[in-house]
Amino acid sequence: MLERTRRLWQIQDRLVGDRRGLFGAVADAVDARTVLYPGSYVDIAPSFVWPSVTYVDVDRRANQFFADAAGVEELLVENGVVPGSHTVRFLHADYTDDLDVADGSVDLLVSLYAGFVSEHCTRYLRPGGVLLVNSSHGDAAMASLDPRLRLGGVVASRSGAYSVRTDTLDSYLVPKRDVDITPELLHETGRGVAYTRSPFAYLFERGS
Ligand SMILES: C[S@@+](CC[C@H](N)C(=O)[O-])C[C@H]1O[C@@H](n2cnc3c(N)ncnc32)[C@H](O)[C@@H]1O
């Protein structure tokens, strides 16, 4: 493994094992094999739990990181993956452009701290597929306005442990203030909406 690969991962994984905990909890609740992660940077933790993940980022360092395929494989094996059993694909691309991914082909779409992923990439989710999204950058709010998506669960975080909840979903996504949430407003502010309850993330299911 290149020294740079190790260093980039150590910085990414500074809350050691945190993302693995998040994705592990989601994997326990969602039936998925293929994952698309636009704006991933070097967060390869999804590959610790899912066998086929496509990562997308415009960043040069992410491109260099994934180009060290042997180093990435070493990180997977260090994290319990059977050698050669998981497929890691990286697209050095802007996710607002057409990606080399078939529409309706992906089981799980990940949107964490990377802008309006749902707006551009929900097309790649299969019917019944799931979007994991947090409210940072306003993408959870954007997803809540999308007629293709409906809230199917939330990811709660307590003392560093993640769990998926599917009860009392009506009590989520309720704005604290009386505002008219529109895509235009979200684009303008580029920020999340303040809700009365704030789970770590949301799970939206794509309808037909
Ligand atoms: C704050 S980082 C978050 C990285 C990772 N999702 C995480 O949670 O640790 C945002 C990443 O999204 C990428 N990004 C933002 N807009 C993008 C776009 N339109 N296409 C591809 N990557 C994008 C940036 O290059 C950056 O690496």
The ligand as a Gaussian input file, in Angstrom:
#p B3LYP/6-31G(d) Opt

LIG

0 1
 C      -17.310000      16.735000       2.687000
 S      -16.774000      15.485000       1.595000
 C      -17.697000      14.106000       2.205000
 C      -17.027000      12.806000       1.875000
 C      -17.776000      11.568000       2.345000
 N      -19.095000      11.489000       1.760000
 C      -17.894000      11.536000       3.844000
 O      -19.012000      11.599000       4.369000
 O      -16.858000      11.424000       4.515000
 C      -17.638000      15.888000       0.086000
 C      -17.079000      15.186000      -1.133000
 O      -18.029000      15.317000      -2.191000
 C      -17.340000      15.541000      -3.377000
 N      -18.264000      16.185000      -4.332000
 C      -18.986000      17.319000      -4.128000
 N      -19.719000      17.600000      -5.217000
 C      -19.449000      16.631000      -6.122000
 C      -19.916000      16.370000      -7.442000
 N      -20.802000      17.182000      -8.045000
 N      -19.465000      15.264000      -8.079000
 C      -18.574000      14.433000      -7.464000
 N      -18.091000      14.639000      -6.232000
 C      -18.527000      15.717000      -5.561000
 C      -16.152000      16.400000      -2.982000
 O      -15.117000      16.324000      -3.957000
 C      -15.769000      15.789000      -1.644000
 O      -14.810000      14.777000      -1.808000

